Amino acid sequence: MFRIATLFAAIAALAPASRADELPALKSLPPTVEVKALGRHGYFYAGGKYVGEGENRIMAGQMYVEVLVPKKVRQPWPLVLVHGAAQTATNWIQTPDGRKGWADYFVEQGYVVYMVDQPARGRSPWHPQVNGGLRMFSTGAIEKQFTATEQYKVWPNAVKHTQWPGEGPGKGKAGDPVFDAFYATQVESLASTEETQSLIRDAFAALLDRIGPSIILTHSQSGAFGWIIADVRPKLVKAIVAIEPAGPPFLPSKFAGGSPRAYGLTETPIAYDPPVRDPKTDLPFVVQDRPDAPGLIACALQKEPARKLPNLVGKPVLIVASEASYHSESDHCMAKYLVQGGVPAEYVNLADKGIHGNAHMMMIEKNNLEIAAMLHDWMKKKAR
């Protein structure tokens, strides 16, 4: 009898708590969002190969991929979200002040959403005996370029930045709780652009071979990846959305630096027609005599007759820049370069759509879902 009573007591202890019992525990949870549309959630790794000899081999180059599947898939093509430098997939999931991110928004619109951690980054292993060195963004670099641009005024439009979440004089700077939550997500990334692009080429070929035709959405550093991914698997890329992609063509960024892009869009080889064997001699460029409009840079374009980009020709591309970002003066050059190469690229500055006050990290700023809705409308029309 004692044993039965003890058994019943143990079962009662394991039983789910009542709603009333749950509430105190819920109050202690960090910010979370409810996604009623989410049906399944999982992960896998794409690509990777064994390196080394015998039993001492290790796997390198594999890419972490997280997948969110809505209860009802309503869009014909999956959406692959590719983060930029210092980031991981976490910045698609939720904003640093606890609001819904783009990943959940697109799930609610009926997309199967894939998010990656770039190879040798975050949950994708970095091996010191295989991969090159790393770099890390300081708090000052993040404040100036992303979160408190209006206070530093490094470029003219920086003063228009109003959409970073937070309040008070410390908004956007180290010590502010929203900034600290964002900076906690920053991680080391490979210092070599060439190594990164080589790893991306292999990993994304494996990913698209597995998941099939998809829309690719890139941001910042990963902007170059969209062109590389379409180059290696042209039949499996239905459209590219490039949020403030790394650029401009050929030239280093005036405010973000970086190495010039020898192949125009990328630092590593990409297909041209006629083929480019040596970009220094086969891909000459000229800089515009004057910018297209005040506040813009003069673009570097191919010297005519321009070579085509055969694996991108005819592929819908949307390039988006925000009003207060350092990209607002140069991202139009990426669209012009793509059009010159036979690609139907469109350029949108958010201010021209009545969306004001954003800087480089628009996917986590206060109006992030308004921007996501604009992207969704474009993808519905263009991704065929």
C-alpha positions in Angstrom: 0.0 0.0 0.0 2.9 2.3 0.9 4.5 1.6 -2.4 1.3 2.4 -4.4 0.9 5.7 -2.5 4.5 6.6 -3.2 4.1 5.8 -6.9 1.0 8.0 -7.2 2.9 10.8 -5.5 5.8 10.5 -7.9 3.4 10.5 -10.9 1.7 13.6 -9.5 5.1 15.4 -9.2 5.9 14.6 -12.9 2.4 15.7 -14.2 2.2 19.0 -16.0 1.6 22.0 -13.8 -1.7 23.9 -14.0 -1.9 27.2 -15.9 -1.8 29.0 -12.6 1.3 27.2 -11.5 3.0 28.0 -14.8 2.6 31.8 -14.6 5.3 32.5 -12.0 7.8 30.5 -14.0 6.9 32.3 -17.2 7.6 35.7 -15.6 11.2 34.7 -15.2 11.7 33.7 -18.9 13.7 36.0 -21.2 11.8 37.7 -24.0 10.1 35.2 -26.4 7.7 35.5 -29.3 4.8 33.2 -30.2 4.8 31.8 -33.8 1.4 30.1 -34.2 2.2 29.4 -37.9 5.3 27.2 -37.1 4.7 23.6 -37.7 8.2 22.0 -37.5 11.7 23.1 -36.5 15.0 21.4 -37.1 18.6 21.6 -38.2 21.2 19.8 -40.3 24.7 20.4 -41.7 25.4 21.0 -45.4 28.7 20.2 -47.1 32.0 19.6 -45.3 34.8 17.2 -46.0 37.3 15.1 -44.1 40.8 16.4 -43.9 43.9 14.8 -42.4 45.1 11.3 -42.4 43.7 8.0 -41.0 42.0 8.0 -37.7 43.2 11.6 -37.1 40.9 13.0 -39.7 38.4 15.8 -38.9 35.5 17.3 -40.8 35.8 20.9 -42.0 33.8 23.3 -44.1 30.4 22.0 -43.0 27.6 24.7 -42.6 25.0 24.7 -39.9 21.5 25.1 -41.3 18.3 25.7 -39.3 14.9 25.1 -40.9 11.5 26.4 -39.9 8.5 24.9 -41.6 5.1 26.5 -41.4 2.0 24.5 -40.6 0.8 25.4 -44.0 3.3 26.0 -46.8 1.9 28.7 -49.0 4.9 29.9 -51.0 6.3 27.9 -53.9 10.0 28.4 -53.0 11.9 28.2 -49.7 13.7 31.3 -48.4 17.4 31.0 -47.4 18.6 33.8 -45.0 22.3 34.4 -45.0 23.8 36.7 -42.3 26.6 39.2 -42.6 30.0 39.7 -40.9 30.2 39.0 -37.2 26.6 37.7 -37.2 25.0 34.3 -37.0 21.5 33.1 -37.7 20.3 34.4 -34.4 19.8 37.9 -35.8 17.1 36.6 -38.1 15.2 35.0 -35.2 14.5 37.9 -32.8 15.4 41.5 -32.3 17.7 42.5 -29.4 14.8 44.1 -27.6 12.7 40.9 -27.8 10.5 41.5 -30.9 9.7 39.2 -33.7 12.4 38.7 -36.3 12.3 38.2 -40.1 12.5 34.4 -39.8 9.2 34.1 -37.9 7.6 36.8 -40.1 8.4 34.9 -43.3 7.2 31.6 -41.7 3.9 33.3 -41.1 3.7 34.3 -44.7 4.0 30.6 -45.6 7.7 30.2 -46.5 9.9 27.3 -45.5 12.8 29.3 -44.0 16.4 28.1 -43.8 19.0 30.0 -41.8 22.7 29.3 -41.9 25.8 30.0 -39.8 28.5 30.6 -42.3 31.2 27.9 -42.5 33.8 28.4 -39.7 31.4 30.7 -37.8 29.1 30.2 -34.9 27.7 26.7 -34.9 29.7 25.8 -38.0 33.1 24.6 -36.7 36.3 26.7 -37.0 39.4 24.6 -36.9 42.7 26.4 -36.2 44.7 23.7 -38.0 42.6 24.0 -41.1 41.0 27.5 -41.3 42.7 30.9 -41.4 42.7 33.6 -38.8 39.7 35.4 -37.3 38.5 39.0 -36.8 36.2 40.6 -34.3 34.3 43.9 -34.4 34.8 46.2 -31.4 32.0 48.0 -29.7 33.2 51.2 -31.3 33.0 49.8 -34.8 29.5 48.5 -34.1 28.3 51.8 -32.7 29.7 53.9 -35.6 28.5 51.7 -38.4 25.3 50.1 -37.1 23.7 51.2 -33.9 24.5 54.9 -33.1 25.3 56.3 -36.5 23.4 59.5 -35.8 25.7 60.3 -32.9 29.0 59.8 -34.7 28.0 61.4 -38.1 30.7 59.6 -40.0 28.8 60.0 -43.3 26.2 62.7 -44.2 23.0 60.6 -44.0 24.0 59.1 -40.6 22.1 61.9 -38.9 18.8 60.5 -40.2 19.1 57.3 -38.2 16.1 57.0 -35.8 15.0 53.3 -35.9 17.5 51.6 -33.6 15.5 50.3 -30.6 16.1 51.7 -27.1 15.7 54.9 -25.2 17.7 57.5 -23.5 21.1 59.2 -24.1 23.0 55.9 -24.2 20.8 54.4 -26.9 22.9 52.4 -29.4 26.0 52.4 -27.2 27.8 49.9 -25.0 26.0 49.8 -21.6 22.6 50.3 -23.0 20.6 47.0 -22.5 19.5 46.7 -26.1 23.0 47.4 -27.5 24.5 44.9 -25.0 21.9 42.2 -26.1 22.9 42.8 -29.7 26.7 42.9 -29.1 26.4 39.7 -27.2 25.4 38.0 -30.5 28.6 39.2 -32.3 31.2 36.5 -33.0 34.5 36.1 -34.7 34.5 35.6 -38.4 37.2 34.6 -40.9 39.6 37.4 -41.7 40.1 36.2 -45.3 37.3 37.1 -47.7 38.7 34.7 -50.3 38.6 31.8 -47.9 35.1 32.7 -46.8 33.8 32.8 -50.4 35.5 29.5 -51.3 33.8 27.8 -48.3 30.5 29.3 -49.1 30.6 28.1 -52.7 31.1 24.5 -51.6 28.6 24.6 -48.7 25.8 26.3 -50.6 26.2 23.9 -53.6 25.6 21.1 -51.1 22.7 22.9 -49.5 20.8 23.7 -52.7 21.4 20.2 -54.0 19.5 19.0 -50.9 16.7 21.5 -50.6 16.1 22.4 -54.3 15.2 25.8 -55.9 15.1 28.6 -53.4 15.1 32.4 -52.9 18.4 33.7 -51.4 18.3 36.7 -49.1 21.7 38.1 -48.1 22.9 40.9 -45.9 26.1 43.0 -46.0 29.2 40.8 -46.2 27.1 37.9 -47.5 25.9 40.1 -50.4 28.7 38.7 -52.5 27.5 35.2 -51.6 24.3 35.7 -53.5 26.2 36.1 -56.8 28.5 33.2 -55.9 25.6 30.9 -55.0 23.7 31.7 -58.2 27.0 31.2 -60.1 27.6 27.7 -58.8 23.9 26.6 -58.9 22.1 28.9 -61.4 19.1 26.6 -61.9 18.4 26.4 -58.2 18.3 30.1 -57.4 14.9 31.6 -58.2 15.6 35.2 -57.0 18.1 37.1 -54.9 17.3 39.8 -52.3 20.5 41.6 -51.4 20.2 43.8 -48.3 23.0 46.4 -48.4 25.4 44.0 -50.2 29.2 44.2 -49.9 30.3 46.6 -52.5 30.6 48.8 -54.6 31.9 47.0 -57.7 35.7 47.0 -57.9 36.3 49.7 -55.3 36.7 49.5 -51.5 33.8 50.9 -49.5 34.5 54.5 -48.6 33.3 54.1 -45.0 33.6 50.3 -44.3 36.9 49.7 -46.1 37.6 46.2 -47.3 39.6 44.9 -50.3 38.6 45.9 -53.8 36.5 43.2 -55.6 38.8 42.0 -58.5 35.8 40.3 -60.2 33.5 43.3 -59.8 31.0 41.6 -57.6 33.3 39.2 -55.8 36.9 38.7 -54.7 37.0 35.2 -56.1 36.3 34.0 -59.7 32.8 34.2 -61.0 31.6 33.3 -64.6 31.7 36.0 -67.3 31.0 35.7 -71.0 33.5 36.0 -72.6 35.4 34.2 -69.8 37.7 36.2 -67.5 41.1 34.5 -67.1 42.9 37.4 -65.4 40.7 40.1 -64.0 43.5 42.7 -64.1 43.6 42.5 -67.9 40.3 40.9 -68.9 37.9 42.9 -66.8 38.8 46.6 -67.2 36.6 49.2 -65.6 35.9 52.9 -65.8 34.6 55.2 -63.1 31.8 57.6 -64.0 32.8 61.2 -64.7 30.1 62.3 -62.2 27.7 60.6 -59.8 24.1 59.9 -60.9 22.8 62.3 -58.3 24.0 64.4 -55.3 24.9 62.3 -52.3 25.9 59.3 -54.4 29.4 58.1 -55.4 30.6 57.8 -59.0 30.2 54.1 -59.9 32.9 51.8 -61.4 31.4 49.9 -64.3 32.8 47.6 -66.9 34.5 49.2 -69.9 32.2 48.7 -72.9 31.6 46.3 -74.5 30.7 44.7 -71.2 30.9 41.0 -70.5 27.7 39.3 -69.4 27.2 37.3 -66.2 25.8 34.2 -67.8 24.7 32.4 -64.6 22.9 35.5 -63.4 21.3 36.7 -66.7 17.5 36.9 -66.4 17.5 36.2 -62.6 15.4 38.6 -60.6 17.5 40.7 -58.1 16.5 43.3 -55.6 19.1 45.4 -53.9 17.9 47.4 -50.9 19.6 50.2 -49.0 18.3 52.2 -46.1 18.1 56.0 -45.7 20.7 56.5 -42.9 23.2 53.8 -43.8 26.7 54.3 -45.4 25.4 52.0 -48.2 22.9 54.7 -49.2 25.5 56.4 -51.4 26.9 53.4 -53.2 24.4 50.4 -53.4 22.9 51.8 -56.6 26.3 51.0 -58.2 25.7 47.2 -57.6 22.4 47.4 -59.5 23.9 49.3 -62.4 26.8 46.8 -62.6 24.4 43.9 -62.7 22.2 45.5 -65.3 25.3 46.1 -67.5 26.0 42.4 -67.2 22.5 41.4 -68.4 20.8 40.9 -64.9 17.4 42.5 -64.3 18.4 44.1 -61.0 16.3 46.6 -59.2 17.5 49.1 -56.6 15.4 50.5 -53.8 16.3 53.0 -51.2 13.8 52.5 -48.4 13.2 56.3 -48.2 11.8 56.2 -51.7 9.2 53.7 -50.3 8.3 56.0 -47.5 10.3 53.9 -45.0 12.6 56.3 -43.1 15.3 56.3 -40.4 17.0 52.9 -40.9 20.7 52.1 -40.8 22.6 49.0 -41.8 20.8 46.5 -39.4 17.3 47.0 -40.7 16.2 43.5 -40.0 16.3 44.1 -36.2 15.4 47.8 -36.1 12.0 49.1 -34.8 10.2 48.9 -38.2 11.8 45.6 -39.2 8.5 43.9 -40.1 7.4 46.8 -42.3 10.5 46.2 -44.4 10.0 42.5 -44.4 6.5 43.0 -45.8 7.9 45.1 -48.7 10.4 42.3 -49.4 7.6 39.7 -49.3 5.6 41.7 -51.8 8.5 41.8 -54.2 9.3 38.1 -53.9 5.7 37.1 -54.6 5.8 39.0 -57.8 9.3 38.2 -59.0 10.3 34.7 -57.9 8.9 32.4 -60.6 
